[in-house]
Amino acid sequence: MINPAKLEEIAKQISGNMPQGLKTLADSFESKTKQVLQTKLAEMDFVSREEFDIQSKVLIRTREKLTELEAKVAELESRLHTAEKDI
């Protein structure tokens, strides 16, 4: 879901732009930054691309089934209406 390599890259960029005097704190800062980013991204309730694609396929199949069922209902209603006329 969350790309750890991308988070690590962002954390390294942040720590790389720190003033020279703070470089000794970079490792700790990088670790904390990654932790905060992972936590905040997890709170956003994102889904992976794979899960999105799976759910899209399920939705497409559901729509197809709904269309089929609507056609069947329309046919049955038509038959019922015709049968009522014949009575």
mmCIF file of the C-alpha atoms, coordinates in Angstrom:
data_MODEL
# 
_entry.id   MODEL 
# 
loop_
_atom_site.group_PDB 
_atom_site.id 
_atom_site.type_symbol 
_atom_site.label_atom_id 
_atom_site.label_alt_id 
_atom_site.label_comp_id 
_atom_site.label_asym_id 
_atom_site.label_entity_id 
_atom_site.label_seq_id 
_atom_site.pdbx_PDB_ins_code 
_atom_site.Cartn_x 
_atom_site.Cartn_y 
_atom_site.Cartn_z 
_atom_site.occupancy 
_atom_site.B_iso_or_equiv 
_atom_site.pdbx_formal_charge 
_atom_site.auth_seq_id 
_atom_site.auth_comp_id 
_atom_site.auth_asym_id 
_atom_site.auth_atom_id 
_atom_site.pdbx_PDB_model_num 
ATOM 1  C CA . MET A 1 1  ? 0.000   0.000   0.000   1.00 0.00 ? 1  MET A CA 1 
ATOM 2  C CA . ILE A 1 2  ? 2.540   2.622   1.102   1.00 0.00 ? 2  ILE A CA 1 
ATOM 3  C CA . ASN A 1 3  ? 5.843   2.561   -0.761  1.00 0.00 ? 3  ASN A CA 1 
ATOM 4  C CA . PRO A 1 4  ? 8.565   2.377   1.916   1.00 0.00 ? 4  PRO A CA 1 
ATOM 5  C CA . ALA A 1 5  ? 11.272  3.305   -0.591  1.00 0.00 ? 5  ALA A CA 1 
ATOM 6  C CA . LYS A 1 6  ? 9.474   6.557   -1.435  1.00 0.00 ? 6  LYS A CA 1 
ATOM 7  C CA . LEU A 1 7  ? 9.059   7.400   2.251   1.00 0.00 ? 7  LEU A CA 1 
ATOM 8  C CA . GLU A 1 8  ? 12.744  6.749   2.818   1.00 0.00 ? 8  GLU A CA 1 
ATOM 9  C CA . GLU A 1 9  ? 13.629  8.987   -0.129  1.00 0.00 ? 9  GLU A CA 1 
ATOM 10 C CA . ILE A 1 10 ? 11.477  11.825  1.247   1.00 0.00 ? 10 ILE A CA 1 
ATOM 11 C CA . ALA A 1 11 ? 12.991  11.437  4.714   1.00 0.00 ? 11 ALA A CA 1 
ATOM 12 C CA . LYS A 1 12 ? 16.526  11.496  3.263   1.00 0.00 ? 12 LYS A CA 1 
ATOM 13 C CA . GLN A 1 13 ? 15.751  14.643  1.270   1.00 0.00 ? 13 GLN A CA 1 
ATOM 14 C CA . ILE A 1 14 ? 14.461  16.353  4.385   1.00 0.00 ? 14 ILE A CA 1 
ATOM 15 C CA . SER A 1 15 ? 17.465  15.342  6.464   1.00 0.00 ? 15 SER A CA 1 
ATOM 16 C CA . GLY A 1 16 ? 19.843  16.159  3.591   1.00 0.00 ? 16 GLY A CA 1 
ATOM 17 C CA . ASN A 1 17 ? 18.650  19.761  3.535   1.00 0.00 ? 17 ASN A CA 1 
ATOM 18 C CA . MET A 1 18 ? 19.381  20.301  7.222   1.00 0.00 ? 18 MET A CA 1 
ATOM 19 C CA . PRO A 1 19 ? 22.216  22.661  8.229   1.00 0.00 ? 19 PRO A CA 1 
ATOM 20 C CA . GLN A 1 20 ? 25.609  21.010  8.759   1.00 0.00 ? 20 GLN A CA 1 
ATOM 21 C CA . GLY A 1 21 ? 25.449  21.461  12.527  1.00 0.00 ? 21 GLY A CA 1 
ATOM 22 C CA . LEU A 1 22 ? 22.332  19.319  12.710  1.00 0.00 ? 22 LEU A CA 1 
ATOM 23 C CA . LYS A 1 23 ? 23.698  16.435  10.616  1.00 0.00 ? 23 LYS A CA 1 
ATOM 24 C CA . THR A 1 24 ? 24.402  14.447  13.791  1.00 0.00 ? 24 THR A CA 1 
ATOM 25 C CA . LEU A 1 25 ? 20.689  14.380  14.482  1.00 0.00 ? 25 LEU A CA 1 
ATOM 26 C CA . ALA A 1 26 ? 19.842  13.323  10.902  1.00 0.00 ? 26 ALA A CA 1 
ATOM 27 C CA . ASP A 1 27 ? 19.485  9.606   11.620  1.00 0.00 ? 27 ASP A CA 1 
ATOM 28 C CA . SER A 1 28 ? 17.051  10.180  14.447  1.00 0.00 ? 28 SER A CA 1 
ATOM 29 C CA . PHE A 1 29 ? 15.209  12.827  12.474  1.00 0.00 ? 29 PHE A CA 1 
ATOM 30 C CA . GLU A 1 30 ? 14.962  10.569  9.419   1.00 0.00 ? 30 GLU A CA 1 
ATOM 31 C CA . SER A 1 31 ? 13.548  7.733   11.491  1.00 0.00 ? 31 SER A CA 1 
ATOM 32 C CA . LYS A 1 32 ? 10.989  9.973   13.182  1.00 0.00 ? 32 LYS A CA 1 
ATOM 33 C CA . THR A 1 33 ? 10.028  11.565  9.854   1.00 0.00 ? 33 THR A CA 1 
ATOM 34 C CA . LYS A 1 34 ? 9.389   8.156   8.298   1.00 0.00 ? 34 LYS A CA 1 
ATOM 35 C CA . GLN A 1 35 ? 7.352   7.104   11.301  1.00 0.00 ? 35 GLN A CA 1 
ATOM 36 C CA . VAL A 1 36 ? 5.208   10.251  11.198  1.00 0.00 ? 36 VAL A CA 1 
ATOM 37 C CA . LEU A 1 37 ? 4.698   10.006  7.421   1.00 0.00 ? 37 LEU A CA 1 
ATOM 38 C CA . GLN A 1 38 ? 3.676   6.358   7.644   1.00 0.00 ? 38 GLN A CA 1 
ATOM 39 C CA . THR A 1 39 ? 1.257   7.091   10.468  1.00 0.00 ? 39 THR A CA 1 
ATOM 40 C CA . LYS A 1 40 ? -0.341  10.060  8.723   1.00 0.00 ? 40 LYS A CA 1 
ATOM 41 C CA . LEU A 1 41 ? -0.638  8.244   5.389   1.00 0.00 ? 41 LEU A CA 1 
ATOM 42 C CA . ALA A 1 42 ? -2.199  5.245   7.120   1.00 0.00 ? 42 ALA A CA 1 
ATOM 43 C CA . GLU A 1 43 ? -4.751  7.560   8.755   1.00 0.00 ? 43 GLU A CA 1 
ATOM 44 C CA . MET A 1 44 ? -5.772  8.819   5.305   1.00 0.00 ? 44 MET A CA 1 
ATOM 45 C CA . ASP A 1 45 ? -7.180  5.365   4.546   1.00 0.00 ? 45 ASP A CA 1 
ATOM 46 C CA . PHE A 1 46 ? -5.640  5.030   1.094   1.00 0.00 ? 46 PHE A CA 1 
ATOM 47 C CA . VAL A 1 47 ? -6.006  1.790   -0.836  1.00 0.00 ? 47 VAL A CA 1 
ATOM 48 C CA . SER A 1 48 ? -3.380  0.173   -2.997  1.00 0.00 ? 48 SER A CA 1 
ATOM 49 C CA . ARG A 1 49 ? -3.639  0.341   -6.760  1.00 0.00 ? 49 ARG A CA 1 
ATOM 50 C CA . GLU A 1 50 ? -4.137  -3.427  -6.782  1.00 0.00 ? 50 GLU A CA 1 
ATOM 51 C CA . GLU A 1 51 ? -7.101  -3.193  -4.397  1.00 0.00 ? 51 GLU A CA 1 
ATOM 52 C CA . PHE A 1 52 ? -8.549  -0.300  -6.424  1.00 0.00 ? 52 PHE A CA 1 
ATOM 53 C CA . ASP A 1 53 ? -8.296  -2.338  -9.643  1.00 0.00 ? 53 ASP A CA 1 
ATOM 54 C CA . ILE A 1 54 ? -9.928  -5.361  -7.989  1.00 0.00 ? 54 ILE A CA 1 
ATOM 55 C CA . GLN A 1 55 ? -12.811 -3.257  -6.687  1.00 0.00 ? 55 GLN A CA 1 
ATOM 56 C CA . SER A 1 56 ? -13.218 -1.609  -10.106 1.00 0.00 ? 56 SER A CA 1 
ATOM 57 C CA . LYS A 1 57 ? -13.593 -5.041  -11.722 1.00 0.00 ? 57 LYS A CA 1 
ATOM 58 C CA . VAL A 1 58 ? -16.119 -6.065  -9.074  1.00 0.00 ? 58 VAL A CA 1 
ATOM 59 C CA . LEU A 1 59 ? -18.099 -2.891  -9.742  1.00 0.00 ? 59 LEU A CA 1 
ATOM 60 C CA . ILE A 1 60 ? -18.072 -3.524  -13.509 1.00 0.00 ? 60 ILE A CA 1 
ATOM 61 C CA . ARG A 1 61 ? -19.343 -7.089  -13.002 1.00 0.00 ? 61 ARG A CA 1 
ATOM 62 C CA . THR A 1 62 ? -22.012 -5.816  -10.605 1.00 0.00 ? 62 THR A CA 1 
ATOM 63 C CA . ARG A 1 63 ? -23.203 -3.232  -13.126 1.00 0.00 ? 63 ARG A CA 1 
ATOM 64 C CA . GLU A 1 64 ? -23.344 -5.892  -15.857 1.00 0.00 ? 64 GLU A CA 1 
ATOM 65 C CA . LYS A 1 65 ? -25.397 -8.176  -13.597 1.00 0.00 ? 65 LYS A CA 1 
ATOM 66 C CA . LEU A 1 66 ? -27.720 -5.298  -12.679 1.00 0.00 ? 66 LEU A CA 1 
ATOM 67 C CA . THR A 1 67 ? -28.291 -4.537  -16.359 1.00 0.00 ? 67 THR A CA 1 
ATOM 68 C CA . GLU A 1 68 ? -29.129 -8.203  -17.000 1.00 0.00 ? 68 GLU A CA 1 
ATOM 69 C CA . LEU A 1 69 ? -31.531 -8.291  -14.058 1.00 0.00 ? 69 LEU A CA 1 
ATOM 70 C CA . GLU A 1 70 ? -33.226 -5.065  -15.128 1.00 0.00 ? 70 GLU A CA 1 
ATOM 71 C CA . ALA A 1 71 ? -33.788 -6.553  -18.581 1.00 0.00 ? 71 ALA A CA 1 
ATOM 72 C CA . LYS A 1 72 ? -35.267 -9.731  -17.060 1.00 0.00 ? 72 LYS A CA 1 
ATOM 73 C CA . VAL A 1 73 ? -37.574 -7.718  -14.793 1.00 0.00 ? 73 VAL A CA 1 
ATOM 74 C CA . ALA A 1 74 ? -38.720 -5.618  -17.745 1.00 0.00 ? 74 ALA A CA 1 
ATOM 75 C CA . GLU A 1 75 ? -39.432 -8.800  -19.734 1.00 0.00 ? 75 GLU A CA 1 
ATOM 76 C CA . LEU A 1 76 ? -41.383 -10.351 -16.843 1.00 0.00 ? 76 LEU A CA 1 
ATOM 77 C CA . GLU A 1 77 ? -43.367 -7.142  -16.345 1.00 0.00 ? 77 GLU A CA 1 
ATOM 78 C CA . SER A 1 78 ? -44.156 -7.105  -20.037 1.00 0.00 ? 78 SER A CA 1 
ATOM 79 C CA . ARG A 1 79 ? -45.341 -10.721 -19.921 1.00 0.00 ? 79 ARG A CA 1 
ATOM 80 C CA . LEU A 1 80 ? -47.454 -9.977  -16.854 1.00 0.00 ? 80 LEU A CA 1 
ATOM 81 C CA . HIS A 1 81 ? -48.980 -6.943  -18.518 1.00 0.00 ? 81 HIS A CA 1 
ATOM 82 C CA . THR A 1 82 ? -49.773 -9.012  -21.638 1.00 0.00 ? 82 THR A CA 1 
ATOM 83 C CA . ALA A 1 83 ? -51.261 -11.808 -19.529 1.00 0.00 ? 83 ALA A CA 1 
ATOM 84 C CA . GLU A 1 84 ? -53.471 -9.323  -17.646 1.00 0.00 ? 84 GLU A CA 1 
ATOM 85 C CA . LYS A 1 85 ? -54.803 -7.984  -20.958 1.00 0.00 ? 85 LYS A CA 1 
ATOM 86 C CA . ASP A 1 86 ? -55.693 -11.499 -22.062 1.00 0.00 ? 86 ASP A CA 1 
ATOM 87 C CA . ILE A 1 87 ? -57.791 -12.106 -18.940 1.00 0.00 ? 87 ILE A CA 1 
# 
